[in-house]
Amino acid sequence: MNMKWFYRCPTCEATYDILPGRYLCDRCARRQMPERPLEGILEVEWEGDPAPGTIPLPVEAAWFPPIPVGRTPLWSPVRIRHEFHAPNLWIKDDTCNPSGSFKDRASFLVAAFAGKHGVKETVLASTGNAASSMAAVGAAAGLNIKVFLPAQAPLAKRIQILQYGAELIPVDGSYDKAFDLSLEYSDRSGSLSRNTAYNPLTIEGKKTVAYEIVDDLKEAGASTPDHVFVPVGDGVILAGAYRGFENLLRLGRIRKIPTLWACQAEGSSAIARALASAYSGAEAFCDPLPSSTVADSIAVDVPRNGVHALTKLRKHGGRAITVSDSEILAAQKTLASGSGLFAEPSSSTALAGWLKVRESIPVGETCVLLITGSGLKDVKAAALGLGLAC
Ligand SMILES: *Cc1c(COP(=O)(O)O)cnc(C)c1O
């Protein structure tokens, strides 16, 4: 189909070609202040008519590496449904992605883009999953992957990265520090950055989940989703899911955007606090707190996609919920023992969040929990939930 693809700044409407080296909006990125979310985040836009029934993406299908990312199962956790009288509860199980997390959706598009443009090296900072994901997809694509990772990252994630053959640079400090170091490196070397939110394709790649949820619910004879519970750290999965639903609305494949619930740990809740505040833009994030939670994948001090995610939540009437570490670990056990799905603590915030608000949601409405990462990625945290030392 005759499609034209470009980046557009949602703030000032400037447009840019989708090319290596283009990350942020030149004009809006000038507002950037230290210790604040990224300014000038770009969105992928198109003109033209996508082929019916397909997921329109800005890189042609032939460039995607040979590894089965996405099309993860959507299923009904029957015993949890019974226990909580929730006949319309669904799980979107993204632990089934090749590296065990949702992040593969973004890595897949970034790797396709790198292939199309002859880019050889991709670099990123990560709390663990983005790096193990890029390393896995990069291995399938034959890319060199360099990752900056906090030295504290869970062992399983570090081992995955090394097994996939990526270069691991341990950072003595937080994810936020790793993020800055990786940007210095990509600026200097000209390598492609896959930093989450900074590279707009990381948001675009994640939109596929919305298409799959809508298609799979339809196939199952269920209605379009009314609520989707999303674990949130930087807010890229949240924004990516919104992007997918916005696309689907534009294409006439849904009639309304579902209520997205941003589920955060109490100890890492910048987006929830920003949504509750009277401020917008970077001002809503002017009070950063050091993060502290058992859910390492959603532990961020400054959510890189905070401003963009906040704008989307406000625009579409999204909600936020915070849950304590003990609620997260209890939800992890409830999910595993009640459905057979062993999820990371970060992912278990989706169930913990739903458990907290479920009584306010009419029983007939369709709720989808986005389960983003496998429990095997952080066995130590899971042991904590069982009261075991490990
Ligand atoms: C990265 C990640 C999240 C959070 O995604 P953000 O885009 O940072 O909000 C949630 N769960 C898992 C397993 C992740 O790896």
The ligand as an SDF file (V2000), in Angstrom:
LIG
                    3D

 15 15  0  0  0  0  0  0  0  0999 V2000
   10.3970   -2.4510   31.2300 C   0  0  0  0  0  0  0  0  0  0  0  0
    9.3870   -3.2720   31.9130 C   0  0  0  0  0  0  0  0  0  0  0  0
    8.2050   -2.7140   32.4250 C   0  0  0  0  0  0  0  0  0  0  0  0
    7.9180   -1.2470   32.4190 C   0  0  0  0  0  0  0  0  0  0  0  0
    7.9540   -0.6280   31.1690 O   0  0  0  0  0  0  0  0  0  0  0  0
    8.1770    0.9350   31.0540 P   0  0  0  0  0  0  0  0  0  0  0  0
    8.1000    1.2010   29.6210 O   0  0  0  0  0  0  0  0  0  0  0  0
    9.5180    1.2320   31.6620 O   0  0  0  0  0  0  0  0  0  0  0  0
    7.0910    1.6030   31.8340 O   0  0  0  0  0  0  0  0  0  0  0  0
    7.2890   -3.5640   32.9970 C   0  0  0  0  0  0  0  0  0  0  0  0
    7.5240   -4.8930   33.1010 N   0  0  0  0  0  0  0  0  0  0  0  0
    8.6450   -5.4580   32.6240 C   0  0  0  0  0  0  0  0  0  0  0  0
    8.8480   -6.9200   32.7730 C   0  0  0  0  0  0  0  0  0  0  0  0
    9.6110   -4.6700   32.0200 C   0  0  0  0  0  0  0  0  0  0  0  0
   10.7300   -5.2480   31.5860 O   0  0  0  0  0  0  0  0  0  0  0  0
  1  2  1  0
  2  3  1  0
  2 14  2  0
  3  4  1  0
  3 10  2  0
  4  5  1  0
  5  6  1  0
  6  7  2  0
  6  8  1  0
  6  9  1  0
 10 11  1  0
 11 12  2  0
 12 13  1  0
 12 14  1  0
 14 15  1  0
M  END
$$$$
